[in-house]
Amino acid sequence: MATKLDISELDFQGIKENLKTFLSQQDEFRDYDFQGSGMNILLDVLAYNTHYLGFNANMLANEMFLDSASQRANVVSLAKQVGYTPTSAVSSKATIDVLVNNGSGSSITMVRGTKFTSTVDGTAYNFVNNADVSVAPVDGVYKFSSLDVFEGTFLNFKYTVNTSDTEQRFIIPNDDVDTTTLTVKIQESSSDTTTNTYTLAQGITGLDNTSKVYFLQEVENGRFEVYFGDGVLGKAVADGNIVILDYIVCNRDAPNGASTFTLSGTVGGFSNVTITTVNNAAGGDSPETIKSIKYNAPRDYTSQDRAVTAEDYKVLVKSLYANAQSVQVYGGEDASTPDYGKVYISIKAKSGSNLTTLTKENLVKSLKSFAVASVTPVIIDPETTYITLTTTFKFDSNLTTKDVSTLGTDVLNAITAYNSNSLEDFSGMFRYSEALKTIDDADPAILSNITKVKMYKFITPTLNSALKYTISYNNAIYNPHSGHASTMGGVVSSSGFKINDDSSTNEHFLDDDGEGNIRVYYLSGTTRIYTSTSFGTINYTSGEIILTSANITSISNVDGSASTRIRVTVTPDSNDIVPVRNQTLEIDTSNSSFTGSVDEIESGSSQAGTGYTTTSSY
């Protein structure tokens, strides 16, 4: 009689039990004790071998597809099939001004590879310029302005081409190479010192047998290989040619934040220089992760080296600017004031502040080669809306030995993790229920919480000038009825500042009258004295405040420190806050509070709820 085989099990014990069942159905083993005999060992071996083979077969199948592959070599190979090359390690870049104090002559040349040093966390790092730069004196002053310097060490490696060696490969023999700094040159022979510089191919369109291009791919052990055309698509290398590879090997993100630089050596023979930092070092990063490759490769293929959709721009920006953590793209027709024919791009950097003007210009120039002719890319800085939480939680003292202060710290740590994991990029929406759950889950003893939400933004006024300032929260502001809370100052508040409309030296603040007007006042004791009841307007529905003609003469400290900005805080209409366009959200934990008290009912001290305290939700 035929026996039906169960082949669905993949785990060791399931396979073993299936083997037992199969054998017990055979006449030869019908009364056999498999568990207590030497046959048990044989079954273990068979089950182990079957499990081992099944695991390998499953892994092999998984590694054949980009979505399920887990080994980097396989992920890179699958990405290569759609024409995607992972990004290498990226050198940290700083921008400096170099003033040569004792210069002379018609010009001074700073040669490629001039070294500057900086220290971060007690470790010294070298920074180098990536190209020869010459300057002529202006009014007798030699100044290298906005000079980009890259962290790392310049290295040089040469290969002599041997076409008879079918296995010859031109692999960069160093880890942590920044391929964006790679220069590839071909020297005809050892006796001919002239060289030709080859450029990285951006595709095969327009290539012929004379095109001096090279191709780049990641190979084993995370290193990169340079290869050349076949004589049809790109010029082929010949016997005796010398391949010269110049590149920077960097320390990834470790030098980020470097701010003070000193010259190592000379500039054009002169050592007396003054260095001013324009932008601190930023942008250093590790090679692209497996997760990132799996996400970007199919999207890069979809974009087909052109920018039409918002997703196309996002993919291209991330490939052109490795320091991009998050990218937001929207058409000019979706701007707060429609601007047709434009596409707005906002980039949140992995490290460092907003992009420099030069970086923006270079990025726009690169994007124009992919964009539709009638569309102009415009790069704008991200705007951060900060959220503050005032939380009061109840906890069961029977379930923990922690005191209120320790539980408050646990809640703070949980909210900090929620902030970094769920917010701080263009798609990070603040969901009130998630925040409440995060607080409740911070410790098993926490039973409930009441959390009040506010949001604020900064403005940076130009002092002693009557100017218009617009503050867009892009979320409705709480105002349940006309004139709401007017006598208490409405729902708007601010940090302090002084204005020229008041002859005294009073510190002024903002509030609203609940009817769409922004007021400015100073305090006489606890009484608000209004200098102006029409300092600006507020649209509660759109979440926009406009200071129509604010002449601000000085700015008070913010959070105890000198500031050039005024903080303007409002109460949102909804506790769910949505980032719009180039807006990002961030919880300001330093200005949030997390306090708790024992739940007297659950703790057993008050069975009837007498003396139980509650907290207002408003």
C-alpha positions in Angstrom: 0.0 0.0 0.0 1.3 3.3 -1.0 2.2 5.7 1.9 1.5 9.4 1.7 4.6 11.4 2.4 4.5 14.6 4.4 7.1 16.9 3.0 5.9 20.2 4.4 8.0 20.3 7.5 11.2 22.3 7.5 12.3 22.3 11.1 14.5 19.6 12.6 11.9 18.1 15.0 9.1 18.1 12.4 11.3 16.3 9.9 12.3 13.7 12.5 8.7 13.1 13.5 7.7 12.7 9.8 10.5 10.1 9.4 9.2 8.2 12.4 5.7 8.2 11.1 6.8 7.0 7.7 8.9 4.1 9.1 6.2 3.1 11.6 3.9 2.5 8.7 6.3 0.0 7.2 5.7 -3.7 8.1 9.4 -4.1 8.9 9.3 -1.4 11.6 5.7 -1.6 12.8 6.6 -2.5 16.4 9.9 -0.8 16.6 10.8 1.6 19.4 12.5 4.5 17.5 13.0 6.6 20.6 14.8 4.1 22.7 17.0 2.4 20.2 20.1 3.1 18.1 17.7 3.9 15.3 17.1 7.2 17.1 20.7 8.3 16.3 20.2 7.4 12.6 16.9 9.4 12.5 18.8 12.4 14.0 21.4 12.2 11.3 18.7 11.9 8.5 16.7 14.7 10.0 19.8 16.9 10.4 20.9 16.2 6.8 17.4 17.0 5.5 17.1 20.2 7.5 20.6 21.3 6.4 19.8 20.7 2.8 16.4 22.5 3.1 18.0 25.4 4.8 20.6 25.8 2.1 18.0 25.4 -0.6 15.9 28.1 1.0 18.8 30.4 1.4 19.8 29.8 -2.2 16.4 30.7 -3.4 16.3 33.9 -1.2 19.7 35.1 -2.5 18.4 35.0 -6.1 16.0 38.0 -5.5 16.9 41.5 -4.5 14.0 41.7 -2.0 15.0 38.7 0.0 18.8 38.5 -0.5 20.8 39.1 2.7 24.4 38.7 1.6 26.0 41.9 0.5 27.8 40.3 -2.5 24.5 39.0 -3.8 22.6 42.2 -3.2 25.3 44.2 -5.0 25.3 41.7 -7.9 21.5 41.9 -8.2 21.6 45.7 -8.1 24.2 45.6 -10.9 21.7 43.8 -13.1 19.6 47.0 -13.1 22.6 49.3 -13.6 23.0 50.4 -10.0 26.3 50.9 -8.3 26.3 51.3 -4.5 27.9 54.5 -3.0 31.3 54.1 -1.4 32.5 55.6 1.9 32.3 59.4 1.7 34.9 61.8 3.0 33.9 64.5 5.4 34.1 67.9 3.7 34.7 71.3 5.2 34.8 74.8 3.6 37.5 77.2 4.6 39.0 80.6 3.7 42.8 80.7 3.5 44.6 84.0 3.7 48.3 84.1 2.8 49.8 86.8 5.0 53.2 87.1 3.4 52.4 86.3 -0.2 54.2 87.7 -3.2 54.2 87.4 -7.0 51.6 87.6 -9.7 49.7 84.5 -8.3 50.0 81.8 -5.7 49.0 78.2 -6.5 47.8 75.8 -3.9 48.6 72.4 -5.3 46.3 69.4 -5.1 46.8 67.5 -1.8 47.8 70.4 0.3 47.3 69.2 3.9 45.3 70.8 6.7 44.8 69.2 10.1 41.9 69.3 12.6 41.1 67.5 15.8 37.8 65.8 16.7 37.3 64.1 20.1 41.1 64.1 20.7 41.9 62.5 17.3 43.8 64.4 14.6 42.6 64.1 11.0 44.1 65.3 7.7 42.1 67.3 5.2 43.3 67.9 1.6 42.1 70.0 -1.3 41.2 67.9 -4.4 42.5 70.2 -7.2 45.1 72.8 -8.0 43.9 76.3 -7.2 45.6 79.6 -8.2 44.7 83.1 -6.9 45.9 86.5 -7.9 46.3 89.3 -5.3 43.4 91.6 -4.7 44.6 94.9 -3.2 47.8 93.0 -2.3 45.9 90.2 -0.5 46.1 86.5 -1.6 42.9 84.8 -0.4 41.6 81.3 -1.3 37.9 81.8 -0.7 35.4 79.0 0.0 38.0 76.3 -0.5 36.6 72.7 -0.1 38.9 70.4 1.8 38.3 66.6 2.1 39.3 64.4 5.1 41.6 61.6 4.3 44.8 60.6 2.6 45.6 60.9 -1.1 46.8 57.6 -2.5 48.1 56.5 -5.9 48.1 53.1 -7.5 49.3 51.9 -10.9 48.5 48.9 -13.1 50.4 48.0 -16.3 47.9 46.5 -18.8 48.5 43.0 -20.0 45.8 42.0 -22.4 47.1 38.4 -22.5 46.1 38.0 -18.9 42.4 37.3 -19.2 42.0 37.6 -15.4 43.6 41.0 -15.0 41.4 43.4 -13.0 41.9 47.0 -12.0 40.8 46.9 -8.3 41.4 49.8 -6.0 43.4 48.0 -3.3 42.2 50.0 -0.3 39.2 50.0 2.0 37.1 53.2 2.7 37.8 54.7 -0.7 35.7 57.8 -1.5 35.0 57.1 -5.2 33.8 60.6 -5.7 37.4 61.7 -5.4 38.7 59.1 -7.8 40.7 60.3 -10.8 41.6 57.8 -13.6 44.4 58.5 -16.0 45.9 56.4 -18.8 49.6 56.7 -19.6 50.4 55.2 -23.0 53.6 53.5 -21.9 56.4 53.7 -19.4 58.5 55.7 -21.9 55.6 58.1 -22.7 54.9 60.3 -19.6 51.9 62.0 -21.2 48.5 61.0 -19.7 44.9 61.1 -20.7 42.2 61.7 -18.0 39.2 59.3 -18.3 35.7 60.3 -17.0 33.2 58.0 -15.3 30.6 56.8 -17.8 27.0 57.8 -16.9 25.5 55.3 -19.4 26.3 54.0 -22.8 24.3 56.6 -24.9 26.7 58.5 -27.1 29.7 56.3 -26.5 31.9 55.1 -29.4 35.3 53.5 -29.7 37.1 56.8 -29.0 35.2 57.7 -25.8 37.7 58.1 -22.9 35.5 56.7 -20.1 35.8 54.2 -17.3 33.1 52.2 -15.5 33.0 51.4 -11.8 31.5 48.5 -9.8 31.7 47.2 -6.3 33.3 43.7 -6.1 34.3 41.3 -3.4 35.1 42.5 0.1 33.4 45.9 -0.5 36.2 47.1 -2.7 35.7 48.9 -6.1 36.9 47.9 -9.5 37.6 50.2 -12.5 37.1 48.7 -16.0 37.2 50.2 -19.5 35.3 50.0 -22.8 35.6 47.1 -25.3 36.6 49.3 -28.2 32.9 49.7 -29.3 31.4 51.3 -26.3 34.3 53.2 -24.9 38.0 53.2 -25.8 39.7 49.9 -24.9 43.1 49.9 -23.1 46.1 48.3 -24.8 49.1 46.3 -23.9 51.7 48.4 -22.0 49.2 51.2 -21.1 49.6 52.3 -17.4 46.4 52.8 -15.5 46.9 55.4 -12.8 44.3 55.6 -10.0 44.3 58.6 -7.7 41.9 58.7 -4.8 41.2 59.6 -1.1 40.9 57.0 1.6 38.9 58.5 4.4 37.7 57.8 8.0 34.0 57.9 7.2 31.9 60.0 9.6 34.5 60.2 12.4 35.8 63.6 11.4 32.4 65.2 11.1 32.2 68.4 13.1 35.8 69.4 12.7 35.8 73.2 13.0 39.4 74.4 13.5 42.1 73.9 10.9 45.8 74.5 10.7 48.1 74.3 7.7 50.5 71.4 7.4 53.3 72.5 5.1 53.1 75.5 2.8 50.8 77.2 0.2 52.9 78.1 -2.8 56.0 78.1 -0.6 54.3 80.4 2.1 53.5 79.1 5.6 52.2 82.2 7.3 48.4 81.8 6.7 45.2 82.7 8.5 42.4 80.1 8.2 38.8 80.9 8.7 36.2 78.1 8.8 33.2 78.8 6.6 31.5 75.4 7.1 32.4 72.8 9.7 33.3 69.3 8.3 30.2 67.3 7.5 29.0 64.6 5.1 31.4 61.8 6.0 29.6 58.5 5.8 30.0 54.8 5.6 29.5 52.8 2.4 25.9 52.3 1.4 24.1 49.8 3.5 22.4 46.6 2.2 19.0 48.1 3.2 19.7 51.2 1.2 20.9 49.3 -1.9 17.7 47.2 -1.9 15.6 50.4 -1.6 17.4 52.6 -4.1 18.4 50.1 -6.9 14.9 49.5 -8.3 14.0 53.2 -8.0 17.2 54.2 -9.8 16.3 51.9 -12.6 12.8 53.3 -12.8 14.1 56.8 -13.1 16.0 55.8 -16.2 18.5 58.8 -15.8 15.8 61.4 -16.2 13.8 63.5 -13.7 10.1 63.7 -14.4 8.3 62.5 -11.2 9.0 63.5 -7.7 10.4 60.0 -7.0 12.9 60.5 -9.9 14.2 63.6 -8.2 14.5 61.9 -4.9 16.5 59.1 -6.3 18.8 61.4 -8.3 19.4 63.7 -5.4 20.5 60.8 -3.2 22.8 59.5 -5.8 24.3 63.0 -6.5 24.5 64.1 -2.8 25.6 61.2 -0.5 25.0 63.2 2.7 21.2 63.4 2.0 19.3 61.6 4.8 15.8 62.5 3.6 14.6 64.3 0.5 11.3 66.0 -0.2 10.2 67.1 -3.6 7.0 68.9 -4.7 6.0 70.9 -7.7 5.7 74.7 -7.8 2.0 74.4 -8.3 1.8 72.9 -4.7 3.8 75.6 -3.1 2.0 77.9 -0.6 2.1 80.5 -3.3 1.9 78.6 -6.7 5.0 79.0 -8.8 4.6 77.1 -12.0 7.6 75.7 -13.9 9.5 75.0 -10.7 10.2 71.9 -8.8 11.2 72.5 -5.2 13.7 70.1 -3.5 14.4 70.1 0.2 17.3 68.1 1.7 17.8 67.1 5.3 21.5 66.2 5.7 22.8 63.2 7.6 25.3 65.5 9.3 26.0 69.2 9.4 23.7 72.0 8.8 21.8 73.1 5.7 23.5 72.9 2.3 25.9 75.7 1.4 25.0 78.0 -1.5 27.8 76.5 -3.6 26.6 72.9 -2.9 23.1 74.0 -3.9 24.3 75.5 -7.1 26.4 72.5 -8.1 23.5 70.2 -7.3 21.0 72.2 -9.4 23.5 72.2 -12.3 23.8 68.4 -12.1 20.0 68.0 -11.9 19.3 70.2 -14.9 21.0 67.6 -17.2 18.2 65.1 -16.1 15.2 67.5 -15.8 12.6 68.3 -18.4 13.6 71.5 -20.3 10.7 73.5 -19.1 11.2 72.7 -15.4 13.7 74.5 -13.1 14.9 72.7 -10.0 15.1 74.9 -6.9 16.7 73.8 -3.7 15.3 75.2 -0.4 16.3 74.5 3.2 14.1 72.4 5.4 12.0 74.1 8.1 11.7 72.5 11.5 8.5 72.7 13.6 9.3 71.8 17.2 6.8 70.0 19.4 6.7 70.3 23.2 5.0 67.8 25.5 3.7 68.4 29.0 3.0 65.0 30.4 1.5 63.8 33.7 1.4 60.1 34.2 -0.1 57.8 36.8 1.7 54.6 38.0 1.0 51.6 40.2 3.6 51.7 43.0 3.0 47.9 43.6 4.4 47.1 40.2 7.8 48.9 40.5 10.5 49.9 42.9 11.4 52.9 40.9 10.6 56.4 42.2 8.8 59.1 40.2 12.1 60.7 39.0 13.4 57.4 37.5 10.1 56.7 35.8 10.2 60.3 34.4 13.6 59.5 33.0 12.3 56.3 31.4 9.5 58.2 29.7 12.0 60.8 28.5 14.2 58.1 27.0 11.2 56.5 25.3 10.0 59.8 23.8 13.6 60.5 22.6 13.7 57.1 20.8 10.2 57.8 19.3 11.5 61.2 18.1 14.5 59.8 16.3 12.7 56.7 14.9 9.4 58.3 13.8 10.1 62.0 13.2 12.9 64.2 12.0 12.4 63.6 8.3 9.8 64.8 5.8 7.5 61.9 6.2 7.6 61.8 10.0 4.0 62.6 11.2 3.5 63.2 14.9 0.7 60.8 15.9 -0.7 61.6 19.3 -2.0 58.1 20.0 1.5 56.6 19.3 3.1 59.2 21.6 0.7 58.3 24.4 1.3 54.6 23.9 5.0 55.2 23.9 4.7 56.9 27.3 2.5 54.2 28.7 4.9 51.5 27.5 7.9 53.1 29.0 7.4 51.0 32.1 4.9 48.3 33.0 3.9 50.3 36.2 2.7 53.3 34.2 -1.1 53.1 33.9 -2.1 56.2 32.0 -1.0 59.7 31.0 -2.4 63.1 30.2 -0.2 64.9 27.6 -0.7 68.4 26.3 0.9 69.4 23.0 2.2 72.7 21.7 4.3 73.6 18.7 6.8 76.4 18.0 9.0 77.8 15.2 11.7 80.4 15.2 12.0 83.6 13.2 15.4 85.4 12.7 14.6 89.1 12.5 16.8 91.8 10.9 17.3 94.3 13.7 16.3 97.9 13.5 14.4 97.4 10.3 10.6 97.4 9.9 10.0 94.1 8.0 7.3 91.6 7.3 7.7 88.1 8.8 5.7 85.0 8.0 5.5 82.0 10.3 3.8 79.0 8.7 3.0 76.0 10.9 1.0 74.4 8.1 -1.3 72.9 10.8 -4.5 74.6 12.1 -4.2 76.5 15.4 -6.6 76.0 18.3 -9.4 78.6 18.4 -12.8 77.1 19.2 -14.6 80.4 18.9 -14.0 84.0 18.1 -12.3 85.8 21.0 -11.2 82.5 22.6 -9.0 83.1 25.7 -8.5 86.8 24.7 -8.2 87.9 28.3 -5.6 85.2 29.0 -3.5 86.1 25.9 -5.0 83.6 23.4 -3.0 80.6 22.2 0.1 82.4 21.0 3.2 83.1 23.1 6.8 84.0 22.4 10.3 84.6 23.8 11.2 88.2 24.6 12.4 91.0 22.4 12.5 94.8 22.3 10.9 97.1 19.7 11.4 100.7 18.7 7.8 101.5 19.1 8.3 101.7 22.8 10.5 104.4 24.1 11.3 102.4 27.2 13.5 99.4 27.5 10.7 97.0 28.2 10.9 93.4 27.1 8.0 92.6 24.8 6.1 89.4 23.9 3.5 88.2 21.4 0.0 86.9 22.0 -3.3 86.9 20.1 -6.9 88.2 20.8 -8.7 85.1 19.5 -10.1 87.2 16.6 -7.2 87.0 14.2 -4.9 89.8 15.6 -1.4 89.4 16.9 -0.7 91.8 19.8 2.6 92.9 21.4 2.9 93.6 25.1 5.2 94.1 28.1 4.6 93.2 31.7 4.0 95.6 34.6 4.1 93.2 37.4 1.7 90.5 36.2 -0.4 92.9 34.1 0.0 92.9 30.3 0.5 96.4 28.9 -0.2 96.3 25.1 2.0 98.5 23.0 0.1 97.4 19.9 -3.0 95.3 19.3 -2.4 95.0 15.6 1.2 93.9 15.4 0.2 91.3 12.9 -2.4 88.7 11.9 -3.1 85.1 12.6 -5.0 82.7 10.4 -6.2 79.9 12.7 -7.3 77.7 9.9 -4.2 77.7 7.8 -1.8 78.0 10.8 -0.1 81.1 9.5 1.1 84.1 11.5 2.2 87.3 9.7 4.0 90.1 11.5 3.1 93.0 9.2 5.8 95.5 10.0 8.0 94.5 13.0 10.8 96.8 13.9 12.8 94.7 16.4 15.8 96.3 18.1 17.1 93.4 20.2 16.4 89.8 21.1 16.3 88.3 24.6 18.0 85.1 25.7 16.2 81.9 24.7 16.4 79.0 27.3 19.1 81.0 29.2 21.4 81.5 26.2 22.0 84.4 23.9 20.0 84.1 20.7 19.5 85.7 17.3 16.0 84.1 17.0 12.6 84.6 18.5 10.6 81.5 19.5 6.8 81.7 18.7 4.7 79.0 20.3 1.0 78.1 19.5 -1.5 75.4 20.6 -2.4 73.1 17.6 -6.0 72.5 16.8 -5.2 68.8 16.4 -2.9 66.8 18.5 -1.9 64.9 15.3 0.6 67.2 13.5 1.5 66.7 9.9 4.7 67.8 8.1 3.8 69.7 4.9 6.2 70.3 1.9 9.7 71.1 3.2 8.6 70.9 6.9 10.1 68.4 9.4 8.9 67.7 12.9 11.0 67.3 16.0 10.1 66.9 19.7 12.0 69.4 21.9 12.6 67.1 24.9 14.6 69.8 26.7 11.5 72.0 26.9 9.1 69.1 27.5 8.2 67.8 31.0 7.3 64.4 32.2 6.0 64.1 35.8 4.1 61.4 37.6 2.2 60.5 40.7 1.1 57.3 42.3 -2.3 56.0 41.3 -4.0 55.8 44.7 -6.8 53.4 43.6 -4.5 50.8 41.9 -1.9 51.1 44.7 -4.7 50.4 47.3 -4.3 53.6 49.3 -7.7 55.0 48.3 -10.3 52.3 47.5 -13.1 54.8 46.9 -11.1 57.3 44.9 -11.2 59.9 47.7 -8.3 62.3 47.3 -7.6 61.1 43.8 -6.1 63.9 41.7 -6.6 64.4 38.0 -4.9 66.6 35.4 -6.7 68.8 32.9 -6.3 67.8 29.3 -6.5 71.5 28.2 
